């Protein structure tokens, strides 16, 4: 499997995601600078494109708003529209929403503070190439690090997303209960991760790449990368 990782000015989790994809999962990875107009030599071969976390363009205007207009996003949109898998983590999720590849927007946390801690998320569906290796209702301990992670959209769109099974992850407590206290940033309906209607674009605020190795004391995040591989790899 071949992956492209898009680098924006202000990205700071790009090497983290490259390390996990390349050294932990054993995949081929290509870094692509945001000013490129195509996914370079892997344009026709990439199996997945990743938008990493960080503070693209210093989070000016709205988080992800300027990055959503970067030259490379035209190629990312074309890749997604052709059915290619696109994954945005934290700032990458914000960028995908700002670029119109995912519904909704990420607003400032309810407490108006930056939150950096381990939290719990619940797998709401396995009907997704991004969660298919997990168990329905499985609780994952994953770190977050964001100030604008509160997902929001209209009730009408939320109802449509629910009907389409697009809500993949929700904030919960360690037992899987959805409580006001476990909804760490106040996201509407405790949403932590979603996919588009076509089910090939995925965004989540928590950082699975920071919970994918034994040396870090937590491998819960690895299941999401294993899900991506599950339906991609074929026997030789």
LINGI-V571251 format. One record per backbone hydrogen bond with DSSP energy under -1.0 kcal/mol. NH is the residue of the N-H (numbers start at 1). CO is the residue of the C=O. E is the energy in kcal/mol with one decimal. If there is no record, write none. Layout:
BEGIN
nh | co | e
NH | CO | E
NH | CO | E
END
This chain:
BEGIN
nh | co | e
3 | 28 | -2.9
4 | 48 | -2.2
5 | 30 | -2.5
6 | 50 | -2.6
7 | 32 | -3.0
11 | 8 | -2.3
12 | 53 | -1.4
13 | 53 | -1.6
17 | 13 | -2.2
18 | 14 | -2.4
19 | 15 | -2.5
20 | 16 | -2.1
21 | 17 | -2.6
22 | 18 | -2.9
23 | 19 | -2.6
24 | 19 | -1.3
25 | 20 | -2.6
27 | 21 | -2.9
28 | 1 | -1.9
30 | 3 | -2.3
32 | 5 | -2.7
34 | 7 | -2.0
36 | 33 | -2.0
42 | 39 | -1.3
43 | 40 | -1.8
45 | 42 | -1.4
46 | 42 | -2.9
47 | 2 | -2.7
48 | 2 | -1.3
49 | 85 | -2.5
50 | 4 | -3.3
51 | 87 | -2.9
55 | 10 | -2.7
57 | 9 | -3.3
58 | 55 | -2.3
59 | 56 | -2.1
60 | 57 | -1.5
65 | 62 | -2.2
68 | 64 | -1.9
69 | 66 | -1.7
70 | 67 | -1.7
72 | 34 | -2.1
73 | 70 | -1.5
74 | 71 | -1.3
76 | 72 | -2.1
77 | 73 | -2.7
78 | 74 | -2.0
79 | 75 | -2.5
80 | 76 | -2.6
81 | 77 | -3.0
82 | 78 | -1.2
83 | 80 | -1.8
84 | 79 | -2.7
86 | 200 | -2.2
87 | 49 | -3.0
88 | 202 | -2.7
89 | 51 | -2.4
90 | 204 | -3.1
92 | 89 | -2.5
94 | 90 | -2.0
95 | 91 | -2.4
96 | 92 | -2.1
97 | 93 | -2.0
98 | 94 | -2.5
99 | 95 | -2.3
100 | 97 | -1.2
101 | 96 | -2.1
102 | 96 | -1.3
105 | 152 | -1.9
107 | 150 | -3.0
109 | 147 | -3.3
110 | 185 | -2.3
112 | 109 | -2.4
115 | 146 | -2.6
117 | 144 | -1.2
119 | 142 | -2.5
121 | 140 | -2.4
122 | 170 | -3.2
123 | 138 | -2.6
124 | 168 | -2.8
128 | 126 | -1.9
132 | 128 | -1.3
134 | 131 | -1.8
137 | 123 | -2.5
138 | 135 | -2.5
140 | 121 | -3.0
142 | 119 | -2.1
144 | 117 | -2.6
146 | 115 | -1.9
150 | 107 | -2.3
152 | 105 | -2.1
158 | 154 | -2.6
159 | 155 | -2.6
160 | 156 | -1.8
161 | 157 | -2.6
162 | 158 | -2.6
163 | 159 | -2.3
164 | 160 | -1.9
165 | 162 | -1.2
166 | 161 | -2.6
168 | 193 | -1.4
169 | 193 | -2.0
170 | 122 | -1.7
171 | 190 | -2.6
172 | 120 | -2.3
173 | 177 | -2.1
176 | 173 | -2.3
183 | 179 | -1.2
184 | 182 | -2.1
186 | 183 | -1.3
188 | 151 | -2.7
190 | 187 | -2.4
191 | 188 | -1.5
192 | 169 | -2.8
193 | 169 | -1.7
194 | 203 | -2.2
195 | 166 | -1.9
196 | 201 | -1.7
199 | 196 | -1.4
202 | 86 | -2.9
203 | 194 | -2.5
204 | 88 | -2.1
205 | 192 | -2.0
207 | 143 | -3.0
210 | 207 | -1.4
211 | 208 | -1.7
213 | 218 | -1.1
216 | 213 | -1.2
217 | 214 | -1.9
218 | 213 | -1.3
221 | 211 | -2.4
222 | 219 | -1.3
224 | 221 | -1.3
226 | 222 | -2.5
227 | 223 | -1.7
228 | 224 | -1.4
229 | 225 | -1.5
230 | 226 | -1.6
232 | 229 | -1.4
233 | 229 | -2.3
END
